[in-house]
Amino acid sequence: MLFVHGAFCKIPQRALALSILAAALSLGATAALAADAGTSTYQQERAACLNGQTHQDRATCLKEAGAARGEARRGRLTDNASAHEQNALMRCRALPAADREDCVRRVRGEGTVSGSVGTGGIYRETTTTIVEPQPESAQPMPAPGLRY
């Protein structure tokens, strides 16, 4: 029945056109929401700059907030934790093999964390205890109560 020319043939075309239109509208709405979120974030960052709540001078802070807003509008500014972790894990690859596993453990949240970006850096620490084997002595220790 769908292949008959006439009104029945136009129904699937209309349904397809409506579904494409709906998809386009939802993408536009998503972009608008992202733009609103970017503007809101910019306003918050700008207010923090003007109130002196950052560790930067006012001019630098406002410049950085504006640059971040521009990158957000272009879709290049994301808050993707997975991408952040992947970046950190790539830095671990540059270490010698003996240190790489400890680096990965720190990136994934093991150990202790102290400091902050504002104070100069975040310090992550893990402790690995290595028990070395006892050296073999020349004479075995006698069991208690035995005499030689």
ZASEPA-487900 format. One record per residue (C-alpha): x, y, z; residue number from 0. Coordinates in steps of 0.1 Angstrom, whole numbers, padded with zeros to 4 digits. Each point is the difference from the previous one (the first is absolute). Example, Ala and Ser with C-alpha at 12.3 -4.5 7.8 and 13.67 -1.06 7.14 Angstrom:
BEGIN
<r x="0123" y="-0045" z="0078" seq="0"/>
<r x="0014" y="0034" z="-0007" seq="1"/>
This chain:
BEGIN
<r x="0000" y="0000" z="0000" seq="0"/>
<r x="0030" y="0023" z="0006" seq="1"/>
<r x="0011" y="-0003" z="-0036" seq="2"/>
<r x="-0033" y="0013" z="-0014" seq="3"/>
<r x="0003" y="0035" z="-0014" seq="4"/>
<r x="-0023" y="0025" z="0017" seq="5"/>
<r x="-0007" y="0009" z="0036" seq="6"/>
<r x="0014" y="-0032" z="0015" seq="7"/>
<r x="0034" y="0005" z="-0016" seq="8"/>
<r x="0003" y="0035" z="0016" seq="9"/>
<r x="-0006" y="-0012" z="0036" seq="10"/>
<r x="0034" y="-0016" z="0004" seq="11"/>
<r x="0017" y="0031" z="-0016" seq="12"/>
<r x="-0018" y="0023" z="0024" seq="13"/>
<r x="0008" y="-0022" z="0030" seq="14"/>
<r x="0037" y="0001" z="-0011" seq="15"/>
<r x="0000" y="0037" z="-0004" seq="16"/>
<r x="-0017" y="0005" z="0034" seq="17"/>
<r x="0026" y="-0022" z="0017" seq="18"/>
<r x="0029" y="0018" z="-0017" seq="19"/>
<r x="-0016" y="0033" z="0011" seq="20"/>
<r x="-0004" y="-0012" z="0036" seq="21"/>
<r x="0036" y="-0012" z="0001" seq="22"/>
<r x="0013" y="0034" z="-0013" seq="23"/>
<r x="-0021" y="0018" z="0026" seq="24"/>
<r x="0014" y="-0021" z="0028" seq="25"/>
<r x="0036" y="0006" z="-0012" seq="26"/>
<r x="-0007" y="0037" z="-0001" seq="27"/>
<r x="-0015" y="-0001" z="0035" seq="28"/>
<r x="0030" y="-0019" z="0013" seq="29"/>
<r x="0023" y="0026" z="-0015" seq="30"/>
<r x="-0021" y="0028" z="0015" seq="31"/>
<r x="0002" y="-0017" z="0034" seq="32"/>
<r x="0037" y="-0004" z="-0003" seq="33"/>
<r x="0004" y="0037" z="-0010" seq="34"/>
<r x="-0022" y="0010" z="0030" seq="35"/>
<r x="0021" y="-0021" z="0023" seq="36"/>
<r x="0032" y="0015" z="-0014" seq="37"/>
<r x="-0014" y="0035" z="0005" seq="38"/>
<r x="-0010" y="-0008" z="0036" seq="39"/>
<r x="0034" y="-0014" z="0007" seq="40"/>
<r x="0016" y="0030" z="-0015" seq="41"/>
<r x="-0021" y="0023" z="0022" seq="42"/>
<r x="0010" y="-0019" z="0031" seq="43"/>
<r x="0037" y="0000" z="-0009" seq="44"/>
<r x="-0002" y="0038" z="-0009" seq="45"/>
<r x="-0016" y="0007" z="0034" seq="46"/>
<r x="0027" y="-0020" z="0018" seq="47"/>
<r x="0026" y="0021" z="-0019" seq="48"/>
<r x="-0016" y="0033" z="0009" seq="49"/>
<r x="-0004" y="-0010" z="0037" seq="50"/>
<r x="0036" y="-0011" z="0003" seq="51"/>
<r x="-0008" y="-0036" z="0008" seq="52"/>
<r x="0026" y="-0015" z="-0023" seq="53"/>
<r x="0038" y="-0003" z="0002" seq="54"/>
<r x="0005" y="0022" z="-0031" seq="55"/>
<r x="0001" y="0037" z="-0005" seq="56"/>
<r x="-0033" y="0014" z="-0013" seq="57"/>
<r x="0011" y="0006" z="-0036" seq="58"/>
<r x="0014" y="-0035" z="-0005" seq="59"/>
<r x="-0030" y="-0016" z="0017" seq="60"/>
<r x="-0024" y="0019" z="-0023" seq="61"/>
<r x="0021" y="-0009" z="-0031" seq="62"/>
<r x="0000" y="-0037" z="0010" seq="63"/>
<r x="-0038" y="0000" z="0007" seq="64"/>
<r x="-0006" y="0015" z="-0035" seq="65"/>
<r x="0023" y="-0024" z="-0017" seq="66"/>
<r x="-0018" y="-0029" z="0018" seq="67"/>
<r x="-0034" y="0013" z="-0012" seq="68"/>
<r x="0013" y="0002" z="-0036" seq="69"/>
<r x="0013" y="-0036" z="0002" seq="70"/>
<r x="-0033" y="-0012" z="0015" seq="71"/>
<r x="-0019" y="0016" z="-0029" seq="72"/>
<r x="0022" y="-0018" z="-0025" seq="73"/>
<r x="-0006" y="-0032" z="0018" seq="74"/>
<r x="0036" y="-0005" z="0010" seq="75"/>
<r x="-0004" y="0004" z="0037" seq="76"/>
<r x="-0012" y="-0031" z="0017" seq="77"/>
<r x="-0002" y="-0012" z="0035" seq="78"/>
<r x="0006" y="-0036" z="-0008" seq="79"/>
<r x="0015" y="-0019" z="0029" seq="80"/>
<r x="0008" y="-0029" z="-0023" seq="81"/>
<r x="0021" y="0022" z="-0023" seq="82"/>
<r x="0018" y="0015" z="0030" seq="83"/>
<r x="0008" y="-0035" z="0013" seq="84"/>
<r x="0013" y="-0011" z="-0034" seq="85"/>
<r x="0022" y="0030" z="-0002" seq="86"/>
<r x="0015" y="-0008" z="0034" seq="87"/>
<r x="0005" y="-0036" z="-0009" seq="88"/>
<r x="0019" y="0011" z="-0032" seq="89"/>
<r x="0024" y="0019" z="0023" seq="90"/>
<r x="0006" y="-0031" z="0019" seq="91"/>
<r x="0012" y="-0017" z="-0032" seq="92"/>
<r x="0031" y="0023" z="0000" seq="93"/>
<r x="0012" y="-0015" z="0033" seq="94"/>
<r x="0023" y="-0030" z="0003" seq="95"/>
<r x="-0018" y="-0033" z="0001" seq="96"/>
<r x="0008" y="-0005" z="0037" seq="97"/>
<r x="-0018" y="0033" z="0009" seq="98"/>
<r x="-0028" y="-0002" z="-0025" seq="99"/>
<r x="-0023" y="-0022" z="0021" seq="100"/>
<r x="0002" y="0023" z="0030" seq="101"/>
<r x="-0008" y="0030" z="-0022" seq="102"/>
<r x="-0031" y="-0018" z="-0013" seq="103"/>
<r x="-0011" y="-0008" z="0035" seq="104"/>
<r x="0003" y="0036" z="0010" seq="105"/>
<r x="-0019" y="0012" z="-0030" seq="106"/>
<r x="-0029" y="-0024" z="0008" seq="107"/>
<r x="-0003" y="0014" z="0035" seq="108"/>
<r x="0020" y="-0023" z="0022" seq="109"/>
<r x="0022" y="0015" z="0027" seq="110"/>
<r x="-0002" y="0034" z="0016" seq="111"/>
<r x="-0005" y="0034" z="-0016" seq="112"/>
<r x="0011" y="0033" z="0014" seq="113"/>
<r x="0005" y="0036" z="-0012" seq="114"/>
<r x="-0020" y="0019" z="-0026" seq="115"/>
<r x="0006" y="0017" z="-0034" seq="116"/>
<r x="-0003" y="0034" z="0018" seq="117"/>
<r x="0029" y="-0009" z="0023" seq="118"/>
<r x="0023" y="-0012" z="-0027" seq="119"/>
<r x="-0011" y="-0036" z="-0007" seq="120"/>
<r x="-0018" y="-0031" z="0010" seq="121"/>
<r x="0022" y="-0026" z="0016" seq="122"/>
<r x="-0010" y="-0036" z="-0003" seq="123"/>
<r x="0017" y="-0027" z="0020" seq="124"/>
<r x="-0001" y="-0038" z="0001" seq="125"/>
<r x="0020" y="-0022" z="0023" seq="126"/>
<r x="0013" y="-0033" z="-0012" seq="127"/>
<r x="0016" y="-0023" z="0026" seq="128"/>
<r x="0026" y="-0024" z="-0014" seq="129"/>
<r x="0011" y="-0028" z="0022" seq="130"/>
<r x="0034" y="-0012" z="-0009" seq="131"/>
<r x="0008" y="-0037" z="0004" seq="132"/>
<r x="0022" y="-0009" z="0031" seq="133"/>
<r x="0035" y="-0009" z="-0009" seq="134"/>
<r x="0008" y="-0036" z="0005" seq="135"/>
<r x="0023" y="-0006" z="0029" seq="136"/>
<r x="0029" y="-0025" z="0000" seq="137"/>
<r x="-0016" y="-0022" z="0027" seq="138"/>
<r x="-0037" y="-0007" z="0004" seq="139"/>
<r x="-0015" y="0010" z="0033" seq="140"/>
<r x="-0006" y="-0031" z="0022" seq="141"/>
<r x="-0035" y="-0007" z="0011" seq="142"/>
<r x="-0006" y="0007" z="0037" seq="143"/>
<r x="0009" y="-0029" z="0023" seq="144"/>
<r x="0023" y="-0017" z="-0025" seq="145"/>
<r x="0037" y="-0003" z="0007" seq="146"/>
<r x="0028" y="-0008" z="-0024" seq="147"/>
